[in-house]
Amino acid sequence: MKIQPVQSPQFGLVRQTQIRYTAPYTKVITDTVKLANGKKAIFASTYSGNTLESKLTYLKDAAGQWVKSKLRYYKGGKVVKTLNSEKEV
């Protein structure tokens, strides 16, 4: 009996993770999730050393146009400020 591998896009989702170092102590982790309907959700976390500084979440439609986003700033592990923005229809 031959076992077939599981296909990558499970349940209509494809996930990619990217880690970038922008300065000696700054790290940005970006997770991109492609949905079955063509939309993209992007989650970016910025760390200074091992301390979380900010998280950016935004959504793009199937055409790659920005739809909405949320930016949260952290200090001492708690949310200090939240900025929301949304595309007007």
Secondary structure, DSSP 8 states (H G I E B T S, - for coil): -------SSBTTBEEEEEEEEEETTEEEEEEEEE-TTS-EEEEEEEEETTEEEEEEEEEE-TTS-EEEEEEEEEETTEEEEEEEEE---
